[in-house]
Amino acid sequence: MLSEEAPQEGNVLESQLDKVTAYYKNLGQDTELSTPMEGVARFAVGERASMKALKTASQMEEQYHLKYREISDLKFGEANASDTLSETTNGVNAQTWLAQIILDILAAGGDPADFQGHNYIHELLSSQSGETGYFTNIENNTNPKAADGLALLALNAYWGDTWPAYGVDRGKNICLNNIK
């Protein structure tokens, strides 16, 4: 018979968090991000990655499964805006990956609206359906997906309580009203 008590759940979680924190502390803040959302994970445990940890825009887009094309001439609501991102990538829509790249850039202290000449905030908003409010490349999609929640999280992390009018009109209100 074992005489030891089973570890308490809180102790196990604290132990795991300590291990994750120690791991990121040993990596150092300039070590490149190796996986999507790693910047967010580092930030969450208090070991913020530096801007040096971010790769080039094209390397990050490849890592986050985005097939990037030129967006400089796109306007909100343009029909071809959703063509800028791949339709789906590894079974996850491109808006999910795009929201993750925004969150990692923010976690490292960068500006996703001006990251090495790329405006990922604009790109995320341009992929939102004006009719349904959802972030998708599929016409007339009436079902909210994880991408919608993650997109709103990324936009909220970027703007906080100071959403500009076009962000509220294009992003926040339309999507939230349709999800209800």
C-alpha positions as CSV (number, residue, x, y, z in Angstrom):
1,M,0.0,0.0,0.0
2,L,1.3,3.5,-0.8
3,S,1.5,5.8,2.1
4,E,1.9,8.9,0.1
5,E,-1.1,11.1,-0.6
6,A,-2.0,12.0,-4.1
7,P,-0.7,15.5,-4.9
8,Q,-3.3,18.3,-4.7
9,E,-4.4,19.7,-8.0
10,G,-3.3,23.3,-7.0
11,N,0.2,22.0,-6.2
12,V,0.5,20.2,-9.5
13,L,-0.6,23.3,-11.4
14,E,1.8,25.5,-9.5
15,S,4.6,23.0,-10.1
16,Q,3.9,23.0,-13.9
17,L,3.7,26.8,-14.0
18,D,7.1,27.0,-12.2
19,K,8.6,24.6,-14.7
20,V,7.2,26.6,-17.7
21,T,8.5,29.9,-16.1
22,A,12.0,28.4,-15.5
23,Y,12.0,27.1,-19.1
24,Y,11.3,30.5,-20.6
25,K,13.7,32.2,-18.2
26,N,16.5,29.9,-19.3
27,L,15.7,30.6,-23.0
28,G,16.3,34.3,-22.6
29,Q,14.1,37.0,-24.0
30,D,15.9,37.2,-27.4
31,T,15.4,33.5,-28.3
32,E,13.2,33.3,-31.4
33,L,9.7,32.2,-31.0
34,S,9.4,28.6,-32.1
35,T,5.7,28.1,-32.2
36,P,2.5,30.2,-32.6
37,M,1.3,31.7,-29.3
38,E,4.7,31.2,-27.6
39,G,5.0,35.0,-27.2
40,V,1.7,35.0,-25.4
41,A,2.8,32.1,-23.2
42,R,6.1,33.8,-22.3
43,F,4.2,37.0,-21.5
44,A,1.7,35.1,-19.3
45,V,4.4,33.7,-17.0
46,G,6.3,37.0,-16.8
47,E,9.1,36.2,-19.2
48,R,8.3,38.6,-22.0
49,A,10.1,37.9,-25.3
50,S,11.9,40.9,-26.9
51,M,11.3,42.2,-30.4
52,K,14.5,40.3,-31.3
53,A,12.5,37.0,-30.6
54,L,10.2,37.8,-33.5
55,K,11.3,36.6,-36.9
56,T,10.9,38.5,-40.1
57,A,7.3,39.1,-41.3
58,S,7.6,36.5,-44.0
59,Q,9.2,33.9,-41.7
60,M,6.4,34.5,-39.1
61,E,3.7,34.2,-41.8
62,E,5.2,30.9,-42.9
63,Q,5.4,29.6,-39.3
64,Y,1.8,30.7,-38.7
65,H,0.6,29.0,-41.9
66,L,-0.3,32.2,-43.7
67,K,0.3,32.6,-47.4
68,Y,0.9,36.3,-47.7
69,R,0.3,38.4,-50.7
70,E,0.5,42.2,-51.1
71,I,-2.2,44.0,-49.1
72,S,-1.0,47.6,-49.4
73,D,-3.7,48.5,-52.0
74,L,-6.7,46.7,-50.2
75,K,-9.5,48.7,-48.7
76,F,-12.0,47.5,-46.1
77,G,-14.8,45.5,-47.6
78,E,-13.1,44.9,-51.0
79,A,-14.1,41.7,-52.6
80,N,-10.6,40.4,-53.0
81,A,-9.5,41.2,-49.5
82,S,-10.1,37.6,-48.3
83,D,-8.1,36.3,-51.2
84,T,-5.0,37.9,-49.5
85,L,-4.9,35.1,-47.0
86,S,-5.1,31.4,-47.7
87,E,-8.6,30.0,-47.5
88,T,-7.7,27.4,-44.9
89,T,-4.4,26.3,-43.5
90,N,-3.9,23.0,-41.7
91,G,-7.6,22.7,-41.1
92,V,-7.7,26.1,-39.3
93,N,-8.9,29.2,-41.1
94,A,-6.4,31.9,-41.8
95,Q,-8.0,34.4,-39.4
96,T,-7.2,32.2,-36.5
97,W,-3.5,32.2,-37.5
98,L,-3.7,35.9,-38.2
99,A,-5.1,36.6,-34.7
100,Q,-2.3,34.5,-33.2
101,I,0.4,36.4,-35.0
102,I,-1.2,39.7,-33.8
103,L,-1.2,38.4,-30.2
104,D,2.4,37.3,-30.3
105,I,3.6,40.6,-31.8
106,L,1.8,42.4,-29.1
107,A,3.2,40.1,-26.4
108,A,6.7,41.0,-27.6
109,G,6.0,44.7,-27.4
110,G,5.5,45.2,-31.1
111,D,2.9,46.9,-33.2
112,P,0.9,44.5,-35.4
113,A,-0.5,47.5,-37.4
114,D,3.0,48.4,-38.4
115,F,5.2,45.3,-38.2
116,Q,8.0,45.4,-40.7
117,G,5.7,47.3,-43.1
118,H,2.7,44.9,-42.7
119,N,-0.6,45.9,-41.2
120,Y,-2.1,42.7,-39.6
121,I,-4.9,44.7,-37.9
122,H,-6.1,45.9,-41.3
123,E,-5.8,42.4,-42.7
124,L,-7.8,40.9,-40.0
125,L,-10.6,43.5,-40.3
126,S,-10.6,43.1,-44.1
127,S,-11.4,39.5,-43.7
128,Q,-14.5,40.2,-41.7
129,S,-17.9,39.7,-43.4
130,G,-19.8,42.9,-43.5
131,E,-23.1,41.0,-43.6
132,T,-22.6,38.4,-40.8
133,G,-19.8,40.0,-38.8
134,Y,-17.8,36.8,-38.7
135,F,-14.1,36.6,-39.6
136,T,-14.0,34.2,-42.5
137,N,-13.3,33.7,-46.2
138,I,-16.4,31.7,-46.7
139,E,-19.3,33.8,-48.2
140,N,-22.4,34.0,-46.1
141,N,-20.9,32.0,-43.2
142,T,-23.6,32.2,-40.5
143,N,-21.8,30.1,-37.8
144,P,-19.4,31.7,-35.3
145,K,-16.1,29.8,-35.0
146,A,-13.1,30.0,-32.7
147,A,-11.6,32.4,-35.2
148,D,-14.2,35.0,-34.3
149,G,-13.5,34.9,-30.6
150,L,-9.7,34.9,-31.2
151,A,-10.0,37.7,-33.7
152,L,-12.0,39.8,-31.2
153,L,-9.4,39.0,-28.5
154,A,-6.6,40.1,-30.8
155,L,-8.3,43.3,-31.7
156,N,-9.2,44.0,-28.1
157,A,-5.7,43.3,-27.0
158,Y,-4.5,45.9,-29.6
159,W,-7.1,48.6,-29.0
160,G,-8.1,47.9,-25.3
161,D,-10.8,50.4,-24.4
162,T,-10.0,52.8,-27.2
163,W,-11.5,51.1,-30.2
164,P,-11.7,53.6,-33.1
165,A,-15.1,54.0,-34.8
166,Y,-14.1,51.9,-37.8
167,G,-12.9,49.1,-35.5
168,V,-16.1,49.1,-33.5
169,D,-18.3,49.3,-36.6
170,R,-16.2,46.7,-38.6
171,G,-15.2,44.4,-35.8
172,K,-16.6,44.5,-32.3
173,N,-20.3,45.3,-32.6
174,I,-21.1,43.5,-35.8
175,C,-19.6,40.2,-34.6
176,L,-20.9,40.4,-31.1
177,N,-24.4,41.3,-32.2
178,N,-24.5,38.3,-34.6
179,I,-23.0,35.8,-32.0
180,K,-25.8,36.6,-29.5
